[in-house]
């Protein structure tokens, strides 16, 4: 049975549930089915409860919802809370949804996104859907549907009929006056996590030790999402003109823009402020838009595209001063809410199609020291060293994966407090997205990048540095790094120093496999010679 279940999951994907979403005519601009059909979503009313991204399928969320909706004694509050718990906390990607009026089916779709709150819509609580069938028919077995959200599981006959229409859709898609914008496909791996948080909260911070790929993943994900939203194609498949529209060209900002926070960075750079200029030979001060305000203005003019701001080293700036009153309207459920900027006296709001990705080096500052208001508005993804990307790479008998893992283990053991955030990232041993291959590149990386970083971590504690590196790299008598092992022609001495601080790695699987491959190559060369 285990093998059979695994085979079914491999062939058809993991198990999914079936849901009925009832239509609600108690909205101002037409019926809810038209909105769901034309905007590729399923949704609920009850805008007054606000963004429900915090809701989970547990008793605490249910009790809090009931309190918001009328109190624990209200039967109506209990029913609404149950429906919202199912819609937000239980419904998942790849579940099948049936939009119906009582038991009369209007459409069948597959859930493609997490919960979203769109305050400007009459159906603010949403999940994006890929529509599969628009034929209209009646469920063969009558069920007692009394709520807007119901799970279909009581009668197998209804599920079988849903599957028959889903797989053999008999009606062509409904032609609407305006084309339906296709949903952005779900990414995989780290970009999928970033995408999920951006859909739910609008902004995310990637944090971790140096060299763990934070900036790389921020940029690649932003380019991928911007390309799919604007041109329905991956960034790598775009032509040069389309790529320029995303990255910017000739001083014109694109869909993906950059800034880097630092101690001198301020509100004037980010939102707006007076900057010095020269007019007719006289010094003047002009009111200029900051990078984020300009991005929001451009996003308002192109609501069908997604705009991304990547903030590198977000923790190095004075965040409360830089963001100012922006923190009020940055939250997903506050998007579209207007505030009055104090300098220009201009009304300002953050559009729904603006997304922020920050990167944060925890070697400089722990996430716990971030402003509490900022932490609540951002989602967070920890990026730790991933030595597996270096697997199978052996340089002159030194396996990079095992060496990096052993080095980080020694750092965690000897550096002391917060050593977990002071590890060495795998990116130090990579070039152009691939592991380094020769001993000269490895020697430069260790000498110019890794050793200076370790010296900083062990400042005024030479004994800890010696415990991490051993005497192969350190002259203990003079308490300084040995420079002779990095000279040309001393590669063997350098490799011995690497193995001396991590002696067990010489028996790793990578080294064994490398030796086996080398012997096979020699045997092949001998046969060819004969």
C-alpha positions in Angstrom: 0.0 0.0 0.0 2.9 2.4 0.7 4.4 1.8 -2.7 1.0 2.2 -4.4 0.3 5.5 -2.6 3.7 6.8 -3.5 3.1 5.9 -7.1 -0.2 7.7 -7.1 1.3 10.8 -5.6 4.2 10.7 -8.2 1.7 10.4 -11.1 -1.1 12.7 -10.0 0.5 14.9 -7.3 -0.4 14.9 -3.6 -3.9 14.5 -2.4 -6.2 17.6 -2.7 -9.6 18.6 -1.3 -12.7 19.7 -3.0 -14.5 22.9 -1.9 -17.7 24.6 -2.8 -17.7 28.5 -2.9 -21.2 30.0 -3.0 -22.0 33.1 -5.0 -23.1 36.2 -3.1 -25.3 38.8 -4.8 -25.1 41.2 -1.9 -22.4 43.3 -3.5 -22.8 46.6 -5.3 -21.3 46.1 -8.8 -22.8 42.9 -10.1 -22.7 39.3 -8.9 -19.7 37.7 -7.3 -19.4 35.0 -9.9 -18.6 37.6 -12.6 -15.8 39.0 -10.5 -14.4 35.6 -9.7 -14.6 34.4 -13.3 -13.1 37.5 -14.9 -10.3 38.0 -12.3 -9.3 34.3 -12.0 -10.0 34.0 -8.3 -12.5 32.8 -5.7 -13.4 35.3 -3.0 -15.5 36.2 0.0 -17.0 39.5 1.3 -16.7 40.7 5.0 -14.2 43.5 4.3 -14.6 44.8 7.8 -12.5 42.1 9.4 -9.4 43.3 7.5 -6.4 41.3 6.4 -6.6 37.7 7.7 -3.0 36.6 6.8 -2.5 35.8 10.5 -5.3 33.2 10.6 -4.4 29.6 11.1 -6.5 26.4 11.4 -6.5 26.4 15.2 -8.7 27.3 18.1 -6.9 30.5 18.9 -7.6 32.0 15.4 -11.2 30.8 15.6 -11.8 32.4 19.0 -10.2 35.7 17.8 -12.3 35.7 14.7 -15.5 35.1 16.7 -14.6 38.0 18.9 -14.1 40.3 15.9 -17.3 39.2 14.2 -19.7 39.6 17.2 -18.5 37.8 20.2 -18.4 34.1 21.4 -22.1 34.0 22.1 -23.1 34.9 18.5 -24.2 32.0 16.3 -23.6 34.1 13.2 -20.1 35.0 14.3 -19.4 31.3 14.9 -20.5 30.4 11.3 -18.6 33.2 9.7 -15.4 32.4 11.6 -15.7 28.7 10.6 -15.9 29.7 6.9 -13.0 32.1 7.1 -10.9 29.4 8.9 -11.6 27.0 6.1 -10.9 29.6 3.3 -7.7 31.0 4.9 -6.3 28.2 7.0 -7.4 24.9 5.4 -7.7 25.5 1.7 -4.4 24.8 -0.1 -2.7 25.2 -3.5 -3.9 22.5 -6.0 -7.3 22.0 -4.2 -10.3 21.9 -6.5 -12.9 24.6 -6.1 -16.5 24.6 -7.4 -18.3 27.9 -7.7 -22.0 27.2 -7.3 -25.4 28.7 -6.6 -26.8 26.2 -4.1 -26.0 22.9 -6.0 -25.9 24.4 -9.5 -22.3 24.5 -10.7 -21.1 27.5 -12.6 -17.3 26.8 -12.8 -14.5 24.5 -11.7 -11.0 25.7 -10.9 -7.7 24.8 -9.3 -6.3 26.9 -6.4 -3.0 28.4 -7.5 -2.1 30.8 -4.8 -2.1 31.5 -1.0 -4.6 33.8 0.7 -4.6 37.5 -0.4 -6.4 40.5 0.9 -7.4 43.1 -1.7 -9.1 45.9 0.2 -10.2 47.8 -2.9 -12.3 44.8 -4.2 -15.8 43.9 -3.3 -14.4 40.4 -2.7 -11.4 41.3 -0.6 -10.6 37.8 0.7 -9.1 36.0 -2.2 -7.3 33.0 -3.6 -6.1 33.0 -7.2 -7.5 30.2 -9.4 -6.8 28.6 -12.7 -10.2 27.9 -14.3 -10.6 24.5 -15.8 -14.2 24.2 -16.9 -17.1 26.7 -17.3 -19.9 24.2 -18.2 -23.0 24.6 -16.0 -24.6 21.6 -14.5 -26.1 20.3 -11.2 -24.5 18.1 -8.6 -26.1 14.7 -8.9 -26.5 14.3 -5.1 -28.1 17.1 -3.2 -26.1 18.4 -0.3 -27.1 20.8 2.4 -25.0 23.8 1.6 -25.8 26.6 4.0 -22.5 28.6 3.9 -20.3 30.4 1.4 -17.4 27.9 2.0 -18.1 24.2 2.3 -15.9 21.1 1.9 -17.3 18.5 -0.5 -16.6 15.1 1.0 -19.9 13.6 2.0 -20.9 12.0 -1.3 -18.3 10.3 -3.6 -20.8 10.7 -6.5 -20.5 14.5 -6.4 -16.6 14.3 -6.4 -16.7 11.8 -9.3 -18.9 14.1 -11.3 -16.7 17.1 -10.6 -13.7 15.1 -11.8 -15.5 14.0 -15.0 -16.3 17.6 -15.9 -12.8 18.8 -14.8 -11.0 16.3 -17.0 -13.4 16.2 -20.0 -14.5 19.9 -19.9 -17.4 20.0 -22.4 -17.9 23.8 -22.6 -15.4 26.3 -24.2 -14.0 29.1 -21.9 -16.3 32.1 -21.4 -15.2 35.0 -23.6 -15.1 38.2 -21.5 -14.9 41.8 -22.8 -11.3 42.1 -21.4 -8.8 39.3 -21.5 -8.0 37.5 -18.2 -4.4 38.0 -17.2 -2.8 34.6 -16.7 -1.8 33.8 -13.2 2.0 33.9 -12.5 3.2 30.3 -12.2 4.5 29.1 -8.9 8.3 29.2 -8.7 10.3 26.4 -6.9 12.9 26.3 -4.1 14.0 29.5 -2.4 12.2 31.7 -5.0 8.9 29.9 -4.2 9.3 30.9 -0.5 10.0 34.5 -1.5 7.0 34.5 -3.9 4.7 33.1 -1.3 5.6 35.8 1.3 5.4 38.6 -1.3 1.9 37.4 -2.2 0.9 37.3 1.4 2.7 40.4 2.9 4.1 42.4 0.1 7.7 42.5 1.5 10.3 40.1 2.7 13.8 40.1 4.2 16.4 37.5 3.4 18.8 37.3 6.4 21.8 35.1 7.3 25.6 35.0 7.5 27.7 36.5 4.8 28.1 34.6 1.5 24.8 32.6 1.7 23.3 33.9 -1.5 20.9 36.5 -0.2 21.5 39.1 -2.8 21.6 36.5 -5.6 18.2 35.0 -4.6 16.6 38.5 -4.1 17.7 39.6 -7.6 16.9 36.4 -9.5 13.4 36.1 -7.9 12.5 39.7 -8.6 13.6 39.4 -12.2 11.7 36.2 -12.6 8.4 37.5 -11.1 8.7 40.9 -13.0 9.3 39.1 -16.3 6.3 36.7 -15.8 4.0 39.6 -14.7 5.0 41.8 -17.6 5.7 39.5 -20.5 4.4 36.0 -19.3 7.9 34.6 -19.9 11.0 33.8 -17.8 13.5 36.6 -17.7 16.1 34.5 -19.4 13.8 34.1 -22.4 13.2 37.8 -22.9 14.7 39.9 -25.7 17.1 42.7 -25.0 14.4 45.4 -25.2 12.2 43.5 -22.7 15.1 42.9 -20.3 15.8 46.6 -20.4 12.2 47.4 -19.4 12.8 45.3 -16.3 16.3 46.3 -15.3 16.1 49.9 -16.5 18.0 51.7 -19.3 19.6 55.1 -19.9 18.8 56.4 -16.5 15.1 55.3 -16.7 14.2 53.0 -13.8 12.8 49.6 -14.7 10.4 47.2 -13.0 13.2 46.0 -10.6 15.2 48.8 -8.9 18.0 48.8 -6.3 19.1 50.8 -3.3 21.5 50.1 -0.4 21.0 51.4 3.1 23.9 52.8 5.0 24.3 55.1 8.1 24.0 58.3 6.0 20.9 57.1 4.0 17.8 59.1 5.0 14.2 59.8 4.5 15.1 62.3 1.7 16.7 59.6 -0.3 13.9 57.1 0.2 10.7 59.1 0.1 11.2 62.8 -0.6 13.3 65.8 0.5 15.0 69.0 -0.5 18.3 68.6 -2.3 20.8 71.2 -3.3 21.0 72.3 -6.9 22.1 75.2 -9.1 19.7 77.5 -11.0 21.1 80.5 -13.0 24.3 80.3 -11.1 22.6 80.4 -7.7 22.4 77.7 -5.1 18.9 76.4 -4.7 17.1 73.6 -2.9 14.7 71.5 -4.9 12.0 69.1 -3.7 12.8 65.7 -5.2 11.2 62.3 -5.0 13.1 59.5 -3.4 13.5 56.1 -5.0 10.5 54.5 -3.3 8.1 57.4 -3.9 9.1 57.4 -7.6 8.7 53.6 -7.8 5.1 54.0 -6.3 4.2 56.7 -8.8 5.4 54.5 -11.7 3.5 51.5 -10.3 0.3 53.6 -10.2 0.6 54.4 -13.9 1.2 50.7 -14.8 -1.1 48.7 -12.6 -0.9 45.6 -14.8 2.9 45.2 -14.0 4.7 44.3 -10.8 7.4 46.7 -9.5 10.2 45.5 -7.1 12.6 47.4 -4.9 15.6 45.4 -3.6 17.1 47.0 -0.5 20.5 45.6 0.0 21.9 45.7 3.6 18.6 46.9 5.0 19.9 46.6 8.6 22.7 49.1 8.1 20.3 52.1 7.8 18.4 54.0 10.5 15.1 52.3 9.5 12.6 54.3 11.5 14.1 57.5 10.1 14.3 56.2 6.5 10.8 54.8 6.4 9.0 57.5 8.4 5.2 57.4 8.1 5.6 54.9 5.3 5.4 52.1 7.9 1.7 53.0 8.3 0.8 52.2 4.7 3.3 49.5 3.9 1.2 46.7 5.3 -0.7 44.6 2.7 -4.1 45.5 4.1 -3.2 49.3 4.2 -2.1 49.4 0.5 -4.2 52.0 -1.2 -4.7 54.0 2.0 -3.7 57.6 1.5 -1.5 59.6 3.8 -0.3 63.2 3.7 3.4 63.6 3.3 4.7 66.3 5.7 7.2 68.0 3.3 5.4 68.2 0.0 1.9 68.1 1.6 1.1 65.6 -1.2 -1.3 62.6 -0.8 0.6 59.3 -1.1 -0.2 55.6 -1.0 1.6 52.3 -1.8 0.0 50.5 -4.7 -0.8 46.8 -4.6 1.7 46.0 -7.4 4.7 47.2 -5.4 6.9 44.6 -3.7 10.0 45.1 -1.4 12.8 42.5 -1.0 15.5 43.3 1.6 18.7 41.5 2.4 20.4 41.5 5.8 23.8 40.3 6.9 23.4 38.9 10.5 27.2 39.1 11.0 26.6 42.9 11.4 23.3 42.9 13.3 21.0 40.3 14.7 17.4 40.1 13.4 16.3 40.6 17.1 17.6 44.1 17.0 15.4 45.2 14.2 12.6 47.7 14.8 9.5 45.8 16.0 7.2 47.7 13.6 9.4 46.7 10.7 9.5 43.0 11.8 5.7 42.9 11.9 5.3 44.2 8.3 8.0 42.0 6.7 8.2 38.3 6.2 11.6 36.7 6.9 13.5 33.9 5.3 16.8 32.7 6.9 19.6 31.9 4.5 22.2 29.6 6.0 25.4 28.1 4.5 24.5 25.3 2.1 27.6 23.2 1.5 25.6 20.7 -0.6 26.1 23.0 -3.6 29.8 22.2 -3.4 29.3 18.4 -3.4 31.5 16.2 -5.6 34.1 19.1 -6.0 37.5 18.0 -4.9 40.6 20.3 -5.5 43.9 18.4 -5.2 42.5 16.1 -2.5 40.5 18.8 -0.6 36.7 18.2 -0.8 35.1 21.6 -0.7 31.8 20.5 0.9 33.4 18.6 3.8 36.0 21.4 4.4 33.4 24.1 4.6 31.2 22.1 6.9 34.1 21.3 9.2 35.2 25.0 9.2 31.8 26.2 10.2 31.5 23.5 12.9 34.8 24.9 14.4 33.4 28.5 14.1 30.3 27.5 16.0 32.4 25.8 18.7 35.0 28.4 19.3 33.8 31.9 18.3 31.3 32.1 21.2 28.1 34.1 21.4 26.1 34.4 18.1 28.6 32.1 16.4 25.7 30.7 14.3 25.4 34.0 12.5 29.1 34.3 11.9 29.6 31.2 9.7 31.2 31.2 6.2 28.7 31.1 3.4 29.1 28.7 0.4 29.2 31.7 -2.1 32.8 32.4 -1.0 33.8 29.1 -2.8 31.8 29.8 -5.9 32.4 31.9 -9.0 29.8 32.8 -11.7 27.3 30.6 -9.9 29.5 27.5 -10.0 32.0 26.0 -7.5 35.7 27.1 -8.0 37.7 24.3 -9.7 41.5 25.0 -9.2 43.9 25.4 -6.3 44.9 28.9 -7.3 41.3 30.2 -7.1 40.9 28.4 -3.7 44.1 29.9 -2.4 43.0 33.5 -3.4 39.6 32.9 -1.7 41.1 31.7 1.5 43.8 34.4 1.7 41.7 37.4 0.6 38.2 36.6 1.8 37.9 33.9 4.4 40.9 34.5 6.6 40.3 38.3 7.0 36.7 37.5 8.0 37.8 35.0 10.6 40.4 37.5 12.0 37.5 39.9 12.4 35.3 37.3 14.2 38.2 36.5 16.5 39.4 40.0 17.2 41.5 40.1 20.3 41.2 36.3 20.7 44.1 34.8 18.8 43.6 31.5 20.8 40.1 31.0 19.2 41.5 31.7 15.8 44.3 29.1 16.4 41.6 26.6 17.4 39.7 27.2 14.2 42.6 27.2 11.8 45.4 25.2 13.5 49.1 26.1 13.1 49.1 25.5 9.4 47.8 29.0 8.7 49.1 30.7 11.9 52.5 31.5 13.3 51.6 31.1 16.9 54.9 32.5 18.2 54.4 35.8 16.4 50.6 35.6 16.6 50.1 36.3 12.9 49.0 34.6 9.7 51.6 32.8 7.7 52.1 34.4 4.3 54.7 32.0 2.9 52.1 29.3 2.2 50.3 31.6 -0.3 53.3 32.2 -2.4 53.6 30.7 -5.9 55.0 27.2 -5.9 53.8 26.6 -2.3 50.5 25.0 -3.3 51.4 21.7 -1.5 52.1 23.5 1.7 48.8 25.4 1.4 46.8 22.2 0.8 48.5 20.6 3.9 47.4 23.6 6.0 43.8 23.1 4.7 43.8 19.5 5.7 45.6 20.1 9.0 42.7 22.0 10.5 40.2 19.5 9.2 42.0 16.1 9.1 38.9 13.9 8.9 37.7 15.2 5.5 40.4 13.3 3.7 38.2 10.2 4.1 35.0 11.8 2.8 32.9 10.3 0.1 34.0 13.0 -2.4 37.6 12.2 -2.0 37.0 8.4 -2.3 34.9 8.9 -5.4 37.5 11.3 -6.9 40.3 8.7 -6.3 38.1 6.0 -7.9 37.4 8.2 -10.9 41.1 9.0 -11.2 42.1 5.3 -11.2 39.4 4.5 -13.8 40.8 7.3 -16.0 44.3 5.9 -15.6 43.1 2.4 -16.5 41.3 3.7 -19.6 44.4 5.6 -20.7 46.6 2.5 -20.2 44.2 0.4 -22.4 44.2 3.1 -25.0 48.0 3.2 -25.0 48.2 -0.6 -25.4 
